[in-house]
Every structure is written in structure tokens, then in C-alpha cells.
Amino acid sequence: MCGQALSPRFRIRLFGRTAMNLDDKVCYCFHVSRRKLVNWVRLNHPKVPSQLSMCAGAGTGCGWCIPFLKQIFHQGTEAAKEPIPLEPGPDIETLSAEEYANQRAEYVKSGKGTPPTGAEPLPGSKPALGGEK
């Protein structure tokens, strides 16, 4: 599959003008960019969205990115020929990176997920400094 041209639909959805670009993080818990996920899908041909967790643990931290992983899965697989199942919440194509980070912060602050140690700090929060109590 490596070396084959991407379908026109795949190129338009992922490499066209979008709010979040390919170098923006999708999984803040494990620092996984959209580019890494898109390439992982292209090279590994997952059968179900949950297999994207094999890409650096994406989706196994606080859980915020799971709906977006599903969107990336549907954009980059044979499932893209079928309509994307609608899930409540924002579309990865309509959010800016800042909006995405802020909505993740609200998700975590509301108690819906707990980021692991080493996750990207929430916007506006101060990282703990060594030695402070």
C-alpha cells in the first residue's frame, strides 16, 4: 500500500484547508498529533476505530480524543465510503487547535476524564514545580 496514491476524498478531507492542521495534537495525554494518526491509519489499515490506540496510546488517557479518533478512522479507511456515524460533539474539521484544547480542558475539569502523569497541562493551569508544596 505504501507508494499508492491517496484517494481524492482522503486528500481533500485531511490535507485540504482545515481548522486543525496535521501537526496539532489530537491526544494531549500521550502527545499524539493528527499527522501521526493519519499516517498510522494509512500504513496500518485498522479495521475498527479502537485500533488507533496502538498509535502511541492515543485515546487511552482521559478519553477526550476518542470521538476524534473515530473521525480520523472514518476519513482514512474504506469506511470513508460510508457516511460517518454521527456522534454528539464537535467535528475535528470545524475546531481550531485552541478551541480543541479548551474544550478538552472543560471535559477534564468537569470530571469526565483524568489525564495520566505526563499529559499536556490544561490551558491556564500552572505545572507543578519540583520542591513546591
N, C-alpha and C positions, 0 to 999 in steps of 0.2 A: 504494500500500500504506500510505503514511503516513495516519494517521487511522482505519485499520481497527482493530477491537478484537482484542486478542491472544486466542488460543485459551485455554480454561480450563487445559489442561495446561501451557502455556507459563507462565502466571501462577503456578501452584502451584509449579512447579519453580524458577523464577527469582526470584519476588517473595515467595514464602512464607518461612516461618521456615527459615533455613539456617545452617549453621555459618559459612561465609564470606559476608559481605554484599556488596552490589553495589559498594561503594566500596573494598573490599580489592583490593590489587594481585594480578593473575594473572601478568603478565610483569614481573619485577623488573629485567630488563635494560633495558627501554625504558619502565618506569613506566606500564604499561597496566592499568587497573582492570577488574574484571569488568563494571561498568556500561558502560564504553566498548565492550567486546567484545560484550556483549548487544545494545546499541543498534546497533552496526555490523552484526551478523548480521541484526537486524530490518530495517534500512534497505537493506542491500546484497544480501541473499538469496544467500549464497555457495553454490556447487554442491559444493565439496569443502572439508574442514577446513583444508587448507593455505592457502586464500584468506584466512583470518583474519590471515595475516602482513601483509596490506595495511592492517591496522588498526595503525598506528604501529610496524610491525616486530615485532609480537608473535610469539614463537616462533623468531626468527632469531638470538637471542643464545646463551645456554648450552644451550638445548633443554629445560630442566626443564619448562616450561609446556605443551609440545606435547600431552601426553595430556589436559590440562585444556582446552586449546583445542578438542580433538576433542569433549570432553563438552559444551562450550558450543555448538559447532556442532550436535550432535545434539539438544540441548534446544531450539534456536531455529529449526530448519528443518523442511522437510517430512520429512526423515529421522527426525524425532522420532516419526513414526507407526510406525517400525520399531524393533525392540529395539536398544539401544545396544550396539555390539560391545564385548565385554569385553576390557580391556587390563589387564595386571598393574599393580598400584599402587593408590594411594588414589583415592577418589571425591571430587570437589570439593564434594559436598554433605555430606560427613562430617568434613572437616577444619576446624579453626579457622584463622584467619589466622596465628596464631603457629605452629601445627603445620605449616602450609603453608610458612612462611618457614624454619623449622628443617629441614624435610625437603629443601628446595631447597639449604640450606647444606650438608647432608650429601652431596647429589648433586654439588655443585661441589667440595667438599673431597675427594671420592673420585676426582676426575679425570674425571668423566663429561661435564663441560661447562665452558667458560671464558666467564665473563661479559665483555662488552665494556667499554671505558672508559666511565665514567659510570653504570654499573649500580649498583643499590642495594647497599650494603655488606652482607656476610654478618653475621648476628647474632653479636655478641660480638667482631667484628673492629674494629680501630681504623682509621678512614680515614686515609690518608697526609696529613700536613700539609705545606704548601709550605715548602721550605727545609730540611726534615729529611733527614738522610742515614743 
